[in-house]
Amino acid sequence: MFMSIIAITSGEPAGIGPDICLALAGENLPCRVVVLGDRNLLAQRAKQLGRKVHLWDFDANTPAPAGALEVLHIPLNVPCQAGTLNPHNSSYVLKLLDTAYQGIHTGLFAGMVTAPLHKGVINDAKLGGFFSGHTEYLAEKAGVGQVVMMLAGGGLRVALLTTHLPLKDVAAQITQQRIVDVARILHGDLQDKFRIASPRILLAGLNPHAGENGHLGREELEEMLPALQQLQGEGMDIRGPYPADTLFQPFLLNDADAVLAAYHDQGLPVLKYASFGRGVNITLGLPFVRTSVDHGTALDLAGTGKADAGSLLEAVTVAQQMCAARVK
């Protein structure tokens, strides 16, 4: 079995990231993992949760004993209270990501799993430039111009042509070139990181009824169909555009490996209905494996014992599978 080390960044310290990381202790995980975070914070949170967790200082050459949680200690800037954000710890959160990335770059880690962070408090810290999220931050570090957000769960994989945009701005981003670029990344990573030799992709239309032959919008005719023809000419099995209201049905999905949705709230409500709490966020197009939970920091649940670690467990499992798929 593939047993390389996967780094888990514990995310915003005031949120549920530390809580769900602690929940990994004693789990029958498919690979060796190490939690990146402040050891004292984790010990304090475990006490608050009433959990007895054996925290083991990470040593690449010495795996932790059964039931212990390996921790790579990265100190907080200032003490943290569950549920209370503090901009002074924002650079700590970014250091978790930097350390995981560097470990992948040097070969210490096979991939990374990220617990949720809080974009607002990082921007409040005014560290220089606008912080738009994990995905963009890691893409910039890796020198990658285009990445793709895909969520998996409930038997579905849904990738997005556009992500966090106001709805009024979406149509302008649905261009032939963008569709081609995103579909190529999706297709390539389904091959490289999921061992799907000939991926089958379904493209959702932007407009109701997929534009109804131009009567309800022309993006399908002027951008999507030319993109599909170009991609099919490259040998890709990509079909559509399908009306989104009838696309998510077994008779279509059973013959597909992924859906490519036009915008965030077109594809993700269906997936989250099918898998919430067990879904996995996957960044495609990076030169390494990165998965994440499908939820936010849940500040109101931090330290209460009510946080569900199911999505983190799934994210670890999917990361291990993706890393193993890349080993030839």
Secondary structure, DSSP 8 states (H G I E B T S, - for coil): ----EEEEE---TTTTHHHHHHTTTT---SSEEEEEE-HHHHHHHHHHHT----EEE--TTS---TT-EEEEE---SS--BTTB--GGGHHHHHHHHHHHHHHHHHTS-SEEEE----HHHHHHTT-SS----HHHHHHHHHT-S--EEEEEETTEEEEESS-S--HHHHHHH--HHHHHHHHHHHHHHHHHHH--SS-EEEEE-SSGGGGTTTTT-SHIIIIIHHHHHHHHHTT-EEEEEE-HHHHSSHHHHTT-SEEEESSHHHHHHHHHHHHTTT-EEEEESSSSEEEEESS---TTTTTTT----HHHHHHHHHHHHHHHHH--
